[in-house]
Amino acid sequence: MNSTPKDPWRNLKEFTDARIGLGRSGSSLPTRELLAFQLAHAGAKDALHYELDSIEFLHSLRDKLGVEVLSLKSQASNLDIYLKRPDLGRLLSEESVEQLKLIGKKKTFLAITNGLSSLAIKNHTLPFLEIFYKNLFDESILTSPEDLAILFVERGRVAITDSIGSILESELGILLVGERPGLSSPDSLGAYLTYSPRLGLTDDSRNCISNIRPAGLKPELASKRLLYLMKESLQKKISGVNLKDRSISEVTDSSARLTNQYPSEKNLLEDSETKVKRIPKIKLCGLRDPEIAVFSVAESADYLGINLSPVSKRKVSPEQAVLLADTIRKANDTYSKDTKIVLLFFKNDVSEALALTEKIQPDLVQLIYDDPIMKDSWDLFQENFSLLPAYSASQELQDSSLPFPEEEIPIIDTPSSDKGGGTGESFPWGRIKGLKRKYLLAGGLNPENVERGVSELNPWGLDVASGIEDSTGNQSREKIREFIRNAKR
């Protein structure tokens, strides 16, 4: 377990999805980086062709927000026409025009359209609206829900705002749209604001808030910016280039705010981890149900752990493990995700563990450092697979305390004698405040305390099992969703 030289680019890569510090293999890119690029390109194409289940989406809006949503269509009757005839995506169909006329005049409308990324609408619209819709009335921007029409437009372009505004004679129009998929962000959501939207306006009449997603502009900040622009627009009766967005200094998280002086290159490399709050990676452990696996992928879990320890209440059989791994891979293809598969072994027969790992080919193998059986075969696993080692925080830890090379990211868990973790009990977090390297925080995490853990420790990742269960081995969709959202606030 010899440590390797620290790569200064590793810190910087945590704060951008841009392709930096890729390395070289001879005169070419490393194979993993080339494959990652090809995967990202495929993900962008899949996002464009992804079919949104509009009925399920509208039901979720009604259930979560308690609002009625009118479903409309543009004049682009299918994706092929939508891509080849942008002008038809800017106008409502004749049937939708008649539907819209029935609701009468509305001071403001909020329209949602899948645009060029239905994935963005599916993944990020509801988290954004749950924050935005409540504050819209709390801050008295609108006095009554009767002042607002909420619409879903199938295959609309940004300028369909003008078509809608002309019919409703609205003072203000908001459009949420799936943005053009990129190689690092196939599911970015955009928000456009237009004062007095009418046919014939050009794009300089709009304000745009782009890249709304957990890894970009967080929903909380995007909501505050949009609410600010709405107040200013209604007060000054303008939008677009004439309306300056001065909200940034008010809503940007202080830990990520730029100062008046740029940091030196040395400080940027050495101190970037402490100056910028990470968006933590999420590992959900103890997976047993294929339906929960699909749900977890769709909710953007980064790692899913399959427990094969014979002493664990969450253990699955080898056959179940194969099924779960196949399910995760298929869900990744369906949702254009890259959720990693982790196999967890503790007190397993070494030969059986090796054979199963060879068969499933997981992304990572999780071993417990104080496992008396597996410890003697640690080097064998290390030579053939990527490891995710788990280590007990039985005392105060420093980077030098951890017997793992820099490229291995340890899970720091509650001491659990012969249980191998997953106890649902926490440990004093002060024991690991001296750690500077990457690690996953584990031990007693749940939707209620995870935000505090991220705030206090700024860990690279989080590992949870009991905190997302209704009972041992029975994971809750609601708790999974709440845990991920609270962790990435």
C-alpha positions, 0 to 999 in steps of 0.5 A: 500500500505505497502512496503515490505522488499527489497530482495537483490537478486532482483538486481542481478537477473536483470543481469543474466538469470541464476536461482538464488534466486528462493526462497522456498515454504515449502521444495519445489520451488515456483510454479511460478519458477517450471512453469517457468522452465517447460516453458523454457524447452518447449521453448528450445524444440520448438526452435529445432523443429521450421521450418524456412521460408527460402524463407522469410528469404533470401528475408529479407537478399536481401532487407536489405543488397542488396546482393544475397544469394545462398541457399544450403543444407547439406546431412541431408535431414530432422531434424530426420536425422540431429539429428541422423547423425551429420556427414551428416550435415557436408557435402553438398548435391551432388546438392549443391556441383554442385551449389557451383562449378559454382560460382568459387573461393572466397577469403572469404565466409559467410555461415548461417545455422539454426543448432540446433536453427532456432529461433536464425537465424530468430531473430538475424542474420539480426540485426548482419549482418546489422552492420557487413556487412557495417563495413566489407568494411568500415574497408577495411578487404575486398576491394570488395563484389566480394571477398565474397560469402554469402550462406545459408545452410539448416541443416548444422553443424559447420564443413560444413565450411570445405566442402564449403572452399574446393570447393571455395578454400577460404582463410577464412570462417565465419559461423553463426549458431543457437546454441544448445538451452538452458533453458535461451537462446533458440535462441543464435547465434554463429559465427565461423571463420576458416582460410583456411577451408578444409576437415579434419580440427578439431574444434581446428582450429576455433574461436568461438563467442557465445551467440549473442543476445540482452540479451547476447553478443550484435550484435555491440560487436559481430561484432567488435570481429569478425572483429578483428579476421578476420583482425588478421587471414588474417594477421597472416594466422592462426585461432583457438587455435593459434589465441588469441582474444585480442579484448575484452578489446577494445569492452567491454562496459566500464559500464560492464567491470570488474576492477582489483579488485573484488567488495565486496559482500556488494557493489555488492548487493548495487551498481550493478544497478549503475555499470552495464547497464541494457537491458531494458524491453520493453512495447508497449502500445495501441495495437489494431491490432492482426497482430501487436500483432504477429509482436511485440511478434516476435520482442521480446517485453516484455509487450503488453498493451491493452487500455480499457479506455473509454476516450482514442483514443486507446481504444478497445472493450472488444471483441477486448481485448479478441481477442488480448489477445488470439492472444498474447498467440498463438504468444508466443507459436509459437515464444517461447516467454513470452510476458506479457499481460497488461490491462490498465484501466482509468476512467472505471466502476469498476465492468466491469473492474473487470469482464473483468480482470477475463475473460482475466486473464492478467499478469498485470493490469495497473492503473493510480494513480490519476484516481478519479474513479479507485483509490477507488478500488485500493486495490481490484485490488491489492488483486486479480491481479498483478499491474503495477501502473502509476505515474506522474512525476509532481515534483522531485521523490525519492523512498520514494515519490512513494506510491507503494510496492517494488514488484510493478514496476511503470510507470513514465509518463508525467503529463496529467491531465485527459488523463491518459497518452499516450500524446506523450509529455516528461517531464524533466528527471532530476526529476527522476534521484534520483530513485533507485528502478525499474521503466518503463520510459514513456512519449514522447519516440520514436526511435530517443530519446530512446537510450539517455533515456536509457543511461541517466537514465538506467531504468528497462523498457520503455513504449511507445505508440505514439512513435511507431505510424504512427497516433493515434492507428495505430502502425508501424512495422518499428517504433516498430522494430527500437524502440526495437533495439535502446532501447537494443543497 
